[in-house]
Amino acid sequence: MASTGKNQYSTTSISDFYLDVAKLPTAEDLIRNRIPQTITVAPKFQHRPDLLSYELYGNSSYWWVIVLLNRNQLQDPIRDLKAGMVLTVLSPSDAKGII
């Protein structure tokens, strides 16, 4: 479908400022001055990064910390999380310092 370019949005300026809102730390930032731990994923956490986060940090919203630390293994945070995987995590006290 062709458009004439004349609509209510044709004079709206385009901005991308909202893309800079979430500046997530890198894995290196997360482990700087901290000692990471390794865990083996239990079967009850397979495909459930939210439950793993809740078990480790007491809050299911911190799943992104686990994913950032293990981004080479968890490209898809849900489907790639499998029982038996060995993951790098932060201790609960270290995680509280960055969250």
Secondary structure, DSSP 8 states (H G I E B T S, - for coil): ----S-STTTT-----GGGGS-----HHHHHTTS--EEEE--GGGTT-HHHHHHHHHS-GGGHHHHHHHTTTT-SSTTTT--TT-EEEE--HHHHHHH-
